[in-house]
Amino acid sequence: MAEARQPERLCVGCRTLHPKRELLRIVKSPDGMVAIDPTGKSPGRGAYLCPSPECLRKARRQNGLSWSFKGRVVPAVYDALEEIVQHEEDGT
Ligand SMILES: [Zn+2]
């Protein structure tokens, strides 16, 4: 029967589609602040990243978040993401 279609989003690192729930959400709020959104529910424009150091490296090198948000993104956002993906890699 009809499978529930999973929402998919583009990872800003590898730029391929993945199920939304497997991705980290980064959000640019209406006032222009860019932050990681662990709940996935913050208002604003979202960008998505696979929780993998590899994708984060690509995103950083290509300025994937700036590309997605069409504006400058402070390096602190990438640093915060790095902490998260490193924990993911530990398998915790
Ligand atoms: Zn990716």
PDB file of the backbone (N, CA, C, O) and the ligand in Angstrom, with CONECT records:
HET     ZN  A 101       1
ATOM      1  N   MET A   1       0.838  -1.207   0.000  1.00  0.00           N
ATOM      2  CA  MET A   1       0.000   0.000   0.000  1.00  0.00           C
ATOM      3  C   MET A   1       0.866   1.247   0.000  1.00  0.00           C
ATOM      4  O   MET A   1       2.095   1.180  -0.019  1.00  0.00           O
ATOM      5  N   ALA A   2       0.206   2.355   0.022  1.00  0.00           N
ATOM      6  CA  ALA A   2       0.938   3.623  -0.080  1.00  0.00           C
ATOM      7  C   ALA A   2       1.871   3.809   1.112  1.00  0.00           C
ATOM      8  O   ALA A   2       1.437   3.818   2.264  1.00  0.00           O
ATOM      9  N   GLU A   3       3.129   3.953   0.820  1.00  0.00           N
ATOM     10  CA  GLU A   3       4.093   4.250   1.864  1.00  0.00           C
ATOM     11  C   GLU A   3       4.000   5.725   2.223  1.00  0.00           C
ATOM     12  O   GLU A   3       3.827   6.583   1.357  1.00  0.00           O
ATOM     13  N   ALA A   4       4.117   6.000   3.517  1.00  0.00           N
ATOM     14  CA  ALA A   4       4.178   7.404   3.918  1.00  0.00           C
ATOM     15  C   ALA A   4       5.453   7.989   3.327  1.00  0.00           C
ATOM     16  O   ALA A   4       6.552   7.488   3.567  1.00  0.00           O
ATOM     17  N   ARG A   5       5.297   9.019   2.578  1.00  0.00           N
ATOM     18  CA  ARG A   5       6.467   9.584   1.931  1.00  0.00           C
ATOM     19  C   ARG A   5       7.250  10.442   2.921  1.00  0.00           C
ATOM     20  O   ARG A   5       6.721  11.364   3.541  1.00  0.00           O
ATOM     21  N   GLN A   6       8.523  10.101   3.042  1.00  0.00           N
ATOM     22  CA  GLN A   6       9.354  10.835   3.986  1.00  0.00           C
ATOM     23  C   GLN A   6       9.801  12.148   3.384  1.00  0.00           C
ATOM     24  O   GLN A   6      10.209  12.214   2.224  1.00  0.00           O
ATOM     25  N   PRO A   7       9.719  13.188   4.189  1.00  0.00           N
ATOM     26  CA  PRO A   7      10.262  14.448   3.680  1.00  0.00           C
ATOM     27  C   PRO A   7      11.777  14.347   3.558  1.00  0.00           C
ATOM     28  O   PRO A   7      12.451  13.848   4.459  1.00  0.00           O
ATOM     29  N   GLU A   8      12.292  14.814   2.459  1.00  0.00           N
ATOM     30  CA  GLU A   8      13.734  14.785   2.249  1.00  0.00           C
ATOM     31  C   GLU A   8      14.269  16.187   2.091  1.00  0.00           C
ATOM     32  O   GLU A   8      13.595  17.080   1.578  1.00  0.00           O
ATOM     33  N   ARG A   9      15.486  16.361   2.539  1.00  0.00           N
ATOM     34  CA  ARG A   9      16.129  17.665   2.454  1.00  0.00           C
ATOM     35  C   ARG A   9      17.543  17.511   1.914  1.00  0.00           C
ATOM     36  O   ARG A   9      18.165  16.454   2.020  1.00  0.00           O
ATOM     37  N   LEU A  10      18.023  18.593   1.338  1.00  0.00           N
ATOM     38  CA  LEU A  10      19.354  18.600   0.758  1.00  0.00           C
ATOM     39  C   LEU A  10      20.396  18.904   1.831  1.00  0.00           C
ATOM     40  O   LEU A  10      20.290  19.900   2.546  1.00  0.00           O
ATOM     41  N   CYS A  11      21.386  18.054   1.934  1.00  0.00           N
ATOM     42  CA  CYS A  11      22.490  18.311   2.858  1.00  0.00           C
ATOM     43  C   CYS A  11      23.392  19.384   2.252  1.00  0.00           C
ATOM     44  O   CYS A  11      23.723  19.334   1.068  1.00  0.00           O
ATOM     45  N   VAL A  12      23.787  20.360   3.082  1.00  0.00           N
ATOM     46  CA  VAL A  12      24.631  21.440   2.554  1.00  0.00           C
ATOM     47  C   VAL A  12      26.081  20.986   2.365  1.00  0.00           C
ATOM     48  O   VAL A  12      26.891  21.719   1.796  1.00  0.00           O
ATOM     49  N   GLY A  13      26.408  19.784   2.838  1.00  0.00           N
ATOM     50  CA  GLY A  13      27.753  19.253   2.640  1.00  0.00           C
ATOM     51  C   GLY A  13      27.840  18.476   1.337  1.00  0.00           C
ATOM     52  O   GLY A  13      28.504  18.903   0.394  1.00  0.00           O
ATOM     53  N   CYS A  14      27.161  17.324   1.289  1.00  0.00           N
ATOM     54  CA  CYS A  14      27.256  16.470   0.105  1.00  0.00           C
ATOM     55  C   CYS A  14      26.239  16.871  -0.968  1.00  0.00           C
ATOM     56  O   CYS A  14      26.304  16.395  -2.102  1.00  0.00           O
ATOM     57  N   ARG A  15      25.308  17.743  -0.606  1.00  0.00           N
ATOM     58  CA  ARG A  15      24.292  18.226  -1.554  1.00  0.00           C
ATOM     59  C   ARG A  15      23.497  17.105  -2.196  1.00  0.00           C
ATOM     60  O   ARG A  15      23.187  17.133  -3.387  1.00  0.00           O
ATOM     61  N   THR A  16      23.179  16.121  -1.373  1.00  0.00           N
ATOM     62  CA  THR A  16      22.252  15.098  -1.839  1.00  0.00           C
ATOM     63  C   THR A  16      21.083  15.038  -0.860  1.00  0.00           C
ATOM     64  O   THR A  16      21.164  15.537   0.263  1.00  0.00           O
ATOM     65  N   LEU A  17      20.009  14.424  -1.307  1.00  0.00           N
ATOM     66  CA  LEU A  17      18.804  14.360  -0.495  1.00  0.00           C
ATOM     67  C   LEU A  17      18.887  13.235   0.529  1.00  0.00           C
ATOM     68  O   LEU A  17      19.346  12.131   0.236  1.00  0.00           O
ATOM     69  N   HIS A  18      18.433  13.544   1.729  1.00  0.00           N
ATOM     70  CA  HIS A  18      18.373  12.552   2.795  1.00  0.00           C
ATOM     71  C   HIS A  18      17.067  12.754   3.546  1.00  0.00           C
ATOM     72  O   HIS A  18      16.502  13.847   3.535  1.00  0.00           O
ATOM     73  N   PRO A  19      16.584  11.691   4.203  1.00  0.00           N
ATOM     74  CA  PRO A  19      15.397  11.869   5.042  1.00  0.00           C
ATOM     75  C   PRO A  19      15.660  12.957   6.072  1.00  0.00           C
ATOM     76  O   PRO A  19      16.696  12.978   6.738  1.00  0.00           O
ATOM     77  N   LYS A  20      14.702  13.849   6.182  1.00  0.00           N
ATOM     78  CA  LYS A  20      14.848  15.017   7.040  1.00  0.00           C
ATOM     79  C   LYS A  20      15.225  14.647   8.474  1.00  0.00           C
ATOM     80  O   LYS A  20      16.032  15.325   9.111  1.00  0.00           O
ATOM     81  N   ARG A  21      14.630  13.560   8.972  1.00  0.00           N
ATOM     82  CA  ARG A  21      14.870  13.215  10.383  1.00  0.00           C
ATOM     83  C   ARG A  21      16.285  12.722  10.650  1.00  0.00           C
ATOM     84  O   ARG A  21      16.705  12.640  11.805  1.00  0.00           O
ATOM     85  N   GLU A  22      17.030  12.391   9.585  1.00  0.00           N
ATOM     86  CA  GLU A  22      18.417  11.956   9.778  1.00  0.00           C
ATOM     87  C   GLU A  22      19.394  13.119   9.737  1.00  0.00           C
ATOM     88  O   GLU A  22      20.592  12.937   9.956  1.00  0.00           O
ATOM     89  N   LEU A  23      18.890  14.301   9.460  1.00  0.00           N
ATOM     90  CA  LEU A  23      19.773  15.447   9.268  1.00  0.00           C
ATOM     91  C   LEU A  23      19.729  16.401  10.453  1.00  0.00           C
ATOM     92  O   LEU A  23      18.744  16.470  11.188  1.00  0.00           O
ATOM     93  N   LEU A  24      20.822  17.131  10.614  1.00  0.00           N
ATOM     94  CA  LEU A  24      20.835  18.224  11.583  1.00  0.00           C
ATOM     95  C   LEU A  24      20.210  19.439  10.917  1.00  0.00           C
ATOM     96  O   LEU A  24      20.450  19.709   9.740  1.00  0.00           O
ATOM     97  N   ARG A  25      19.409  20.165  11.679  1.00  0.00           N
ATOM     98  CA  ARG A  25      18.812  21.369  11.124  1.00  0.00           C
ATOM     99  C   ARG A  25      19.531  22.595  11.668  1.00  0.00           C
ATOM    100  O   ARG A  25      19.795  22.709  12.865  1.00  0.00           O
ATOM    101  N   ILE A  26      19.833  23.490  10.769  1.00  0.00           N
ATOM    102  CA  ILE A  26      20.401  24.782  11.141  1.00  0.00           C
ATOM    103  C   ILE A  26      19.379  25.807  10.674  1.00  0.00           C
ATOM    104  O   ILE A  26      18.843  25.701   9.571  1.00  0.00           O
ATOM    105  N   VAL A  27      19.116  26.783  11.502  1.00  0.00           N
ATOM    106  CA  VAL A  27      18.036  27.702  11.172  1.00  0.00           C
ATOM    107  C   VAL A  27      18.511  29.150  11.203  1.00  0.00           C
ATOM    108  O   VAL A  27      19.289  29.556  12.066  1.00  0.00           O
ATOM    109  N   LYS A  28      18.021  29.904  10.242  1.00  0.00           N
ATOM    110  CA  LYS A  28      18.234  31.341  10.264  1.00  0.00           C
ATOM    111  C   LYS A  28      16.912  31.972  10.656  1.00  0.00           C
ATOM    112  O   LYS A  28      15.936  31.932   9.907  1.00  0.00           O
ATOM    113  N   SER A  29      16.902  32.556  11.844  1.00  0.00           N
ATOM    114  CA  SER A  29      15.657  33.096  12.367  1.00  0.00           C
ATOM    115  C   SER A  29      15.284  34.363  11.605  1.00  0.00           C
ATOM    116  O   SER A  29      16.110  34.944  10.902  1.00  0.00           O
ATOM    117  N   PRO A  30      14.034  34.780  11.755  1.00  0.00           N
ATOM    118  CA  PRO A  30      13.595  35.998  11.038  1.00  0.00           C
ATOM    119  C   PRO A  30      14.455  37.229  11.335  1.00  0.00           C
ATOM    120  O   PRO A  30      14.519  38.147  10.517  1.00  0.00           O
ATOM    121  N   ASP A  31      15.116  37.258  12.500  1.00  0.00           N
ATOM    122  CA  ASP A  31      15.985  38.409  12.780  1.00  0.00           C
ATOM    123  C   ASP A  31      17.423  38.207  12.282  1.00  0.00           C
ATOM    124  O   ASP A  31      18.299  39.026  12.559  1.00  0.00           O
ATOM    125  N   GLY A  32      17.659  37.124  11.553  1.00  0.00           N
ATOM    126  CA  GLY A  32      18.950  36.955  10.894  1.00  0.00           C
ATOM    127  C   GLY A  32      19.990  36.171  11.665  1.00  0.00           C
ATOM    128  O   GLY A  32      21.120  36.014  11.203  1.00  0.00           O
ATOM    129  N   MET A  33      19.618  35.674  12.847  1.00  0.00           N
ATOM    130  CA  MET A  33      20.555  34.873  13.636  1.00  0.00           C
ATOM    131  C   MET A  33      20.591  33.447  13.108  1.00  0.00           C
ATOM    132  O   MET A  33      19.552  32.829  12.872  1.00  0.00           O
ATOM    133  N   VAL A  34      21.801  32.936  12.927  1.00  0.00           N
ATOM    134  CA  VAL A  34      21.942  31.550  12.488  1.00  0.00           C
ATOM    135  C   VAL A  34      22.315  30.691  13.686  1.00  0.00           C
ATOM    136  O   VAL A  34      23.268  30.999  14.403  1.00  0.00           O
ATOM    137  N   ALA A  35      21.583  29.637  13.902  1.00  0.00           N
ATOM    138  CA  ALA A  35      21.847  28.763  15.037  1.00  0.00           C
ATOM    139  C   ALA A  35      21.466  27.329  14.697  1.00  0.00           C
ATOM    140  O   ALA A  35      20.691  27.081  13.772  1.00  0.00           O
ATOM    141  N   ILE A  36      22.016  26.398  15.451  1.00  0.00           N
ATOM    142  CA  ILE A  36      21.633  25.002  15.283  1.00  0.00           C
ATOM    143  C   ILE A  36      20.296  24.800  15.978  1.00  0.00           C
ATOM    144  O   ILE A  36      20.048  25.338  17.057  1.00  0.00           O
ATOM    145  N   ASP A  37      19.453  24.024  15.343  1.00  0.00           N
ATOM    146  CA  ASP A  37      18.108  23.825  15.849  1.00  0.00           C
ATOM    147  C   ASP A  37      17.888  22.354  16.189  1.00  0.00           C
ATOM    148  O   ASP A  37      17.464  21.573  15.337  1.00  0.00           O
ATOM    149  N   PRO A  38      18.179  21.976  17.440  1.00  0.00           N
ATOM    150  CA  PRO A  38      18.070  20.557  17.801  1.00  0.00           C
ATOM    151  C   PRO A  38      16.631  20.041  17.769  1.00  0.00           C
ATOM    152  O   PRO A  38      16.410  18.841  17.601  1.00  0.00           O
ATOM    153  N   THR A  39      15.669  20.918  17.924  1.00  0.00           N
ATOM    154  CA  THR A  39      14.282  20.467  17.948  1.00  0.00           C
ATOM    155  C   THR A  39      13.712  20.313  16.542  1.00  0.00           C
ATOM    156  O   THR A  39      12.738  19.588  16.337  1.00  0.00           O
ATOM    157  N   GLY A  40      14.321  20.997  15.578  1.00  0.00           N
ATOM    158  CA  GLY A  40      13.810  20.961  14.213  1.00  0.00           C
ATOM    159  C   GLY A  40      12.538  21.772  14.033  1.00  0.00           C
ATOM    160  O   GLY A  40      11.855  21.655  13.016  1.00  0.00           O
ATOM    161  N   LYS A  41      12.225  22.590  15.020  1.00  0.00           N
ATOM    162  CA  LYS A  41      10.934  23.294  14.980  1.00  0.00           C
ATOM    163  C   LYS A  41      11.037  24.809  15.073  1.00  0.00           C
ATOM    164  O   LYS A  41      10.022  25.505  15.057  1.00  0.00           O
ATOM    165  N   SER A  42      12.263  25.323  15.171  1.00  0.00           N
ATOM    166  CA  SER A  42      12.397  26.769  15.283  1.00  0.00           C
ATOM    167  C   SER A  42      11.916  27.452  14.012  1.00  0.00           C
ATOM    168  O   SER A  42      12.090  26.939  12.907  1.00  0.00           O
ATOM    169  N   PRO A  43      11.309  28.616  14.188  1.00  0.00           N
ATOM    170  CA  PRO A  43      10.857  29.348  13.006  1.00  0.00           C
ATOM    171  C   PRO A  43      12.043  29.909  12.236  1.00  0.00           C
ATOM    172  O   PRO A  43      13.091  30.199  12.812  1.00  0.00           O
ATOM    173  N   GLY A  44      11.870  30.053  10.963  1.00  0.00           N
ATOM    174  CA  GLY A  44      12.929  30.612  10.141  1.00  0.00           C
ATOM    175  C   GLY A  44      13.277  29.684   8.998  1.00  0.00           C
ATOM    176  O   GLY A  44      12.665  28.632   8.816  1.00  0.00           O
ATOM    177  N   ARG A  45      14.261  30.091   8.240  1.00  0.00           N
ATOM    178  CA  ARG A  45      14.679  29.315   7.085  1.00  0.00           C
ATOM    179  C   ARG A  45      15.664  28.240   7.533  1.00  0.00           C
ATOM    180  O   ARG A  45      16.648  28.540   8.209  1.00  0.00           O
ATOM    181  N   GLY A  46      15.405  27.005   7.162  1.00  0.00           N
ATOM    182  CA  GLY A  46      16.260  25.911   7.604  1.00  0.00           C
ATOM    183  C   GLY A  46      17.265  25.479   6.560  1.00  0.00           C
ATOM    184  O   GLY A  46      17.024  25.585   5.357  1.00  0.00           O
ATOM    185  N   ALA A  47      18.396  24.989   7.038  1.00  0.00           N
ATOM    186  CA  ALA A  47      19.355  24.299   6.189  1.00  0.00           C
ATOM    187  C   ALA A  47      19.672  22.991   6.890  1.00  0.00           C
ATOM    188  O   ALA A  47      19.508  22.877   8.105  1.00  0.00           O
ATOM    189  N   TYR A  48      20.120  22.014   6.138  1.00  0.00           N
ATOM    190  CA  TYR A  48      20.290  20.687   6.705  1.00  0.00           C
ATOM    191  C   TYR A  48      21.670  20.132   6.409  1.00  0.00           C
ATOM    192  O   TYR A  48      22.274  20.415   5.375  1.00  0.00           O
ATOM    193  N   LEU A  49      22.150  19.333   7.354  1.00  0.00           N
ATOM    194  CA  LEU A  49      23.478  18.744   7.215  1.00  0.00           C
ATOM    195  C   LEU A  49      23.447  17.315   7.755  1.00  0.00           C
ATOM    196  O   LEU A  49      22.864  17.056   8.808  1.00  0.00           O
ATOM    197  N   CYS A  50      24.082  16.387   7.027  1.00  0.00           N
ATOM    198  CA  CYS A  50      24.235  15.042   7.572  1.00  0.00           C
ATOM    199  C   CYS A  50      25.091  15.141   8.833  1.00  0.00           C
ATOM    200  O   CYS A  50      26.042  15.922   8.866  1.00  0.00           O
ATOM    201  N   PRO A  51      24.774  14.371   9.865  1.00  0.00           N
ATOM    202  CA  PRO A  51      25.612  14.419  11.065  1.00  0.00           C
ATOM    203  C   PRO A  51      26.913  13.660  10.851  1.00  0.00           C
ATOM    204  O   PRO A  51      27.192  12.689  11.555  1.00  0.00           O
ATOM    205  N   SER A  52      27.697  14.093   9.899  1.00  0.00           N
ATOM    206  CA  SER A  52      28.959  13.422   9.621  1.00  0.00           C
ATOM    207  C   SER A  52      30.079  14.443   9.450  1.00  0.00           C
ATOM    208  O   SER A  52      29.888  15.486   8.824  1.00  0.00           O
ATOM    209  N   PRO A  53      31.243  14.138  10.007  1.00  0.00           N
ATOM    210  CA  PRO A  53      32.374  15.066   9.891  1.00  0.00           C
ATOM    211  C   PRO A  53      32.728  15.344   8.431  1.00  0.00           C
ATOM    212  O   PRO A  53      33.162  16.442   8.083  1.00  0.00           O
ATOM    213  N   GLU A  54      32.540  14.347   7.596  1.00  0.00           N
ATOM    214  CA  GLU A  54      32.840  14.501   6.174  1.00  0.00           C
ATOM    215  C   GLU A  54      31.959  15.585   5.533  1.00  0.00           C
ATOM    216  O   GLU A  54      32.452  16.460   4.821  1.00  0.00           O
ATOM    217  N   CYS A  55      30.671  15.509   5.794  1.00  0.00           N
ATOM    218  CA  CYS A  55      29.754  16.503   5.235  1.00  0.00           C
ATOM    219  C   CYS A  55      30.013  17.887   5.831  1.00  0.00           C
ATOM    220  O   CYS A  55      29.899  18.902   5.143  1.00  0.00           O
ATOM    221  N   LEU A  56      30.361  17.915   7.109  1.00  0.00           N
ATOM    222  CA  LEU A  56      30.651  19.199   7.726  1.00  0.00           C
ATOM    223  C   LEU A  56      31.885  19.833   7.087  1.00  0.00           C
ATOM    224  O   LEU A  56      31.917  21.037   6.836  1.00  0.00           O
ATOM    225  N   ARG A  57      32.899  19.009   6.828  1.00  0.00           N
ATOM    226  CA  ARG A  57      34.098  19.537   6.155  1.00  0.00           C
ATOM    227  C   ARG A  57      33.747  20.141   4.806  1.00  0.00           C
ATOM    228  O   ARG A  57      34.199  21.231   4.456  1.00  0.00           O
ATOM    229  N   LYS A  58      32.938  19.415   4.061  1.00  0.00           N
ATOM    230  CA  LYS A  58      32.521  19.919   2.745  1.00  0.00           C
ATOM    231  C   LYS A  58      31.721  21.204   2.878  1.00  0.00           C
ATOM    232  O   LYS A  58      31.928  22.160   2.131  1.00  0.00           O
ATOM    233  N   ALA A  59      30.812  21.214   3.831  1.00  0.00           N
ATOM    234  CA  ALA A  59      29.971  22.395   4.024  1.00  0.00           C
ATOM    235  C   ALA A  59      30.827  23.609   4.365  1.00  0.00           C
ATOM    236  O   ALA A  59      30.595  24.709   3.865  1.00  0.00           O
ATOM    237  N   ARG A  60      31.807  23.392   5.215  1.00  0.00           N
ATOM    238  CA  ARG A  60      32.673  24.480   5.636  1.00  0.00           C
ATOM    239  C   ARG A  60      33.506  24.990   4.454  1.00  0.00           C
ATOM    240  O   ARG A  60      33.626  26.194   4.226  1.00  0.00           O
ATOM    241  N   ARG A  61      34.072  24.041   3.717  1.00  0.00           N
ATOM    242  CA  ARG A  61      34.933  24.411   2.592  1.00  0.00           C
ATOM    243  C   ARG A  61      34.149  25.161   1.512  1.00  0.00           C
ATOM    244  O   ARG A  61      34.642  26.116   0.911  1.00  0.00           O
ATOM    245  N   GLN A  62      32.934  24.709   1.286  1.00  0.00           N
ATOM    246  CA  GLN A  62      32.124  25.322   0.220  1.00  0.00           C
ATOM    247  C   GLN A  62      31.239  26.446   0.748  1.00  0.00           C
ATOM    248  O   GLN A  62      30.450  27.024   0.001  1.00  0.00           O
ATOM    249  N   ASN A  63      31.371  26.751   2.028  1.00  0.00           N
ATOM    250  CA  ASN A  63      30.482  27.734   2.629  1.00  0.00           C
ATOM    251  C   ASN A  63      29.019  27.382   2.398  1.00  0.00           C
ATOM    252  O   ASN A  63      28.194  28.229   2.056  1.00  0.00           O
ATOM    253  N   GLY A  64      28.733  26.116   2.594  1.00  0.00           N
ATOM    254  CA  GLY A  64      27.403  25.599   2.298  1.00  0.00           C
ATOM    255  C   GLY A  64      26.275  26.349   2.987  1.00  0.00           C
ATOM    256  O   GLY A  64      25.204  26.544   2.413  1.00  0.00           O
ATOM    257  N   LEU A  65      26.523  26.768   4.222  1.00  0.00           N
ATOM    258  CA  LEU A  65      25.449  27.462   4.936  1.00  0.00           C
ATOM    259  C   LEU A  65      25.221  28.859   4.389  1.00  0.00           C
ATOM    260  O   LEU A  65      24.081  29.315   4.291  1.00  0.00           O
ATOM    261  N   SER A  66      26.292  29.532   4.036  1.00  0.00           N
ATOM    262  CA  SER A  66      26.130  30.863   3.443  1.00  0.00           C
ATOM    263  C   SER A  66      25.386  30.756   2.116  1.00  0.00           C
ATOM    264  O   SER A  66      24.566  31.603   1.762  1.00  0.00           O
ATOM    265  N   TRP A  67      25.702  29.693   1.405  1.00  0.00           N
ATOM    266  CA  TRP A  67      25.043  29.419   0.130  1.00  0.00           C
ATOM    267  C   TRP A  67      23.556  29.196   0.359  1.00  0.00           C
ATOM    268  O   TRP A  67      22.716  29.701  -0.386  1.00  0.00           O
ATOM    269  N   SER A  68      23.248  28.444   1.384  1.00  0.00           N
ATOM    270  CA  SER A  68      21.859  28.106   1.649  1.00  0.00           C
ATOM    271  C   SER A  68      21.066  29.301   2.201  1.00  0.00           C
ATOM    272  O   SER A  68      19.904  29.510   1.853  1.00  0.00           O
ATOM    273  N   PHE A  69      21.724  30.071   3.064  1.00  0.00           N
ATOM    274  CA  PHE A  69      21.017  31.196   3.694  1.00  0.00           C
ATOM    275  C   PHE A  69      21.198  32.486   2.911  1.00  0.00           C
ATOM    276  O   PHE A  69      20.603  33.511   3.244  1.00  0.00           O
ATOM    277  N   LYS A  70      22.016  32.434   1.877  1.00  0.00           N
ATOM    278  CA  LYS A  70      22.278  33.618   1.056  1.00  0.00           C
ATOM    279  C   LYS A  70      22.768  34.791   1.905  1.00  0.00           C
ATOM    280  O   LYS A  70      22.320  35.929   1.761  1.00  0.00           O
ATOM    281  N   GLY A  71      23.690  34.472   2.778  1.00  0.00           N
ATOM    282  CA  GLY A  71      24.256  35.507   3.633  1.00  0.00           C
ATOM    283  C   GLY A  71      25.412  34.923   4.416  1.00  0.00           C
ATOM    284  O   GLY A  71      25.634  33.713   4.414  1.00  0.00           O
ATOM    285  N   ARG A  72      26.141  35.795   5.081  1.00  0.00           N
ATOM    286  CA  ARG A  72      27.298  35.357   5.822  1.00  0.00           C
ATOM    287  C   ARG A  72      26.906  34.532   7.041  1.00  0.00           C
ATOM    288  O   ARG A  72      25.934  34.837   7.732  1.00  0.00           O
ATOM    289  N   VAL A  73      27.679  33.489   7.287  1.00  0.00           N
ATOM    290  CA  VAL A  73      27.452  32.667   8.468  1.00  0.00           C
ATOM    291  C   VAL A  73      28.744  32.659   9.280  1.00  0.00           C
ATOM    292  O   VAL A  73      29.813  32.360   8.748  1.00  0.00           O
ATOM    293  N   VAL A  74      28.648  32.977  10.534  1.00  0.00           N
ATOM    294  CA  VAL A  74      29.851  33.062  11.365  1.00  0.00           C
ATOM    295  C   VAL A  74      30.452  31.671  11.569  1.00  0.00           C
ATOM    296  O   VAL A  74      29.727  30.680  11.662  1.00  0.00           O
ATOM    297  N   PRO A  75      31.798  31.609  11.637  1.00  0.00           N
ATOM    298  CA  PRO A  75      32.474  30.309  11.804  1.00  0.00           C
ATOM    299  C   PRO A  75      32.040  29.573  13.070  1.00  0.00           C
ATOM    300  O   PRO A  75      32.124  28.347  13.137  1.00  0.00           O
ATOM    301  N   ALA A  76      31.578  30.316  14.068  1.00  0.00           N
ATOM    302  CA  ALA A  76      31.146  29.676  15.317  1.00  0.00           C
ATOM    303  C   ALA A  76      30.043  28.651  15.079  1.00  0.00           C
ATOM    304  O   ALA A  76      29.931  27.670  15.814  1.00  0.00           O
ATOM    305  N   VAL A  77      29.240  28.876  14.061  1.00  0.00           N
ATOM    306  CA  VAL A  77      28.173  27.922  13.754  1.00  0.00           C
ATOM    307  C   VAL A  77      28.772  26.590  13.307  1.00  0.00           C
ATOM    308  O   VAL A  77      28.310  25.524  13.714  1.00  0.00           O
ATOM    309  N   TYR A  78      29.796  26.662  12.471  1.00  0.00           N
ATOM    310  CA  TYR A  78      30.464  25.435  12.028  1.00  0.00           C
ATOM    311  C   TYR A  78      31.172  24.754  13.199  1.00  0.00           C
ATOM    312  O   TYR A  78      31.190  23.527  13.294  1.00  0.00           O
ATOM    313  N   ASP A  79      31.749  25.552  14.078  1.00  0.00           N
ATOM    314  CA  ASP A  79      32.425  24.984  15.245  1.00  0.00           C
ATOM    315  C   ASP A  79      31.439  24.229  16.129  1.00  0.00           C
ATOM    316  O   ASP A  79      31.737  23.144  16.629  1.00  0.00           O
ATOM    317  N   ALA A  80      30.273  24.815  16.311  1.00  0.00           N
ATOM    318  CA  ALA A  80      29.249  24.162  17.128  1.00  0.00           C
ATOM    319  C   ALA A  80      28.781  22.866  16.468  1.00  0.00           C
ATOM    320  O   ALA A  80      28.540  21.865  17.143  1.00  0.00           O
ATOM    321  N   LEU A  81      28.656  22.898  15.154  1.00  0.00           N
ATOM    322  CA  LEU A  81      28.257  21.690  14.428  1.00  0.00           C
ATOM    323  C   LEU A  81      29.312  20.599  14.571  1.00  0.00           C
ATOM    324  O   LEU A  81      29.005  19.412  14.685  1.00  0.00           O
ATOM    325  N   GLU A  82      30.569  21.044  14.561  1.00  0.00           N
ATOM    326  CA  GLU A  82      31.657  20.084  14.668  1.00  0.00           C
ATOM    327  C   GLU A  82      31.559  19.301  15.977  1.00  0.00           C
ATOM    328  O   GLU A  82      31.760  18.087  16.009  1.00  0.00           O
ATOM    329  N   GLU A  83      31.246  20.018  17.046  1.00  0.00           N
ATOM    330  CA  GLU A  83      31.083  19.337  18.329  1.00  0.00           C
ATOM    331  C   GLU A  83      29.997  18.276  18.253  1.00  0.00           C
ATOM    332  O   GLU A  83      30.143  17.178  18.790  1.00  0.00           O
ATOM    333  N   ILE A  84      28.919  18.618  17.585  1.00  0.00           N
ATOM    334  CA  ILE A  84      27.792  17.684  17.496  1.00  0.00           C
ATOM    335  C   ILE A  84      28.164  16.462  16.652  1.00  0.00           C
ATOM    336  O   ILE A  84      27.920  15.329  17.069  1.00  0.00           O
ATOM    337  N   VAL A  85      28.745  16.677  15.483  1.00  0.00           N
ATOM    338  CA  VAL A  85      29.020  15.523  14.619  1.00  0.00           C
ATOM    339  C   VAL A  85      30.094  14.627  15.219  1.00  0.00           C
ATOM    340  O   VAL A  85      30.103  13.421  14.971  1.00  0.00           O
ATOM    341  N   GLN A  86      30.998  15.202  16.005  1.00  0.00           N
ATOM    342  CA  GLN A  86      31.999  14.363  16.649  1.00  0.00           C
ATOM    343  C   GLN A  86      31.352  13.436  17.656  1.00  0.00           C
ATOM    344  O   GLN A  86      31.749  12.279  17.790  1.00  0.00           O
ATOM    345  N   HIS A  87      30.356  13.945  18.364  1.00  0.00           N
ATOM    346  CA  HIS A  87      29.638  13.094  19.295  1.00  0.00           C
ATOM    347  C   HIS A  87      28.878  11.999  18.557  1.00  0.00           C
ATOM    348  O   HIS A  87      28.817  10.853  19.002  1.00  0.00           O
ATOM    349  N   GLU A  88      28.304  12.377  17.422  1.00  0.00           N
ATOM    350  CA  GLU A  88      27.570  11.391  16.620  1.00  0.00           C
ATOM    351  C   GLU A  88      28.500  10.259  16.207  1.00  0.00           C
ATOM    352  O   GLU A  88      28.115   9.090  16.192  1.00  0.00           O
ATOM    353  N   GLU A  89      29.726  10.630  15.873  1.00  0.00           N
ATOM    354  CA  GLU A  89      30.665   9.632  15.384  1.00  0.00           C
ATOM    355  C   GLU A  89      31.087   8.661  16.484  1.00  0.00           C
ATOM    356  O   GLU A  89      31.421   7.508  16.212  1.00  0.00           O
ATOM    357  N   ASP A  90      31.069   9.134  17.713  1.00  0.00           N
ATOM    358  CA  ASP A  90      31.383   8.251  18.833  1.00  0.00           C
ATOM    359  C   ASP A  90      30.331   7.166  19.006  1.00  0.00           C
ATOM    360  O   ASP A  90      30.536   6.209  19.753  1.00  0.00           O
ATOM    361  N   GLY A  91      29.229   7.313  18.330  1.00  0.00           N
ATOM    362  CA  GLY A  91      28.160   6.336  18.411  1.00  0.00           C
ATOM    363  C   GLY A  91      27.335   6.447  19.671  1.00  0.00           C
ATOM    364  O   GLY A  91      26.742   5.470  20.129  1.00  0.00           O
ATOM    365  N   THR A  92      27.299   7.645  20.227  1.00  0.00           N
ATOM    366  CA  THR A  92      26.505   7.830  21.443  1.00  0.00           C
ATOM    367  C   THR A  92      25.084   8.198  21.108  1.00  0.00           C
ATOM    368  O   THR A  92      24.268   8.393  22.008  1.00  0.00           O
TER     369      THR A  92
HETATM  370 ZN    ZN A 101      25.699  15.082   3.598  1.00  0.00          ZN2+
END
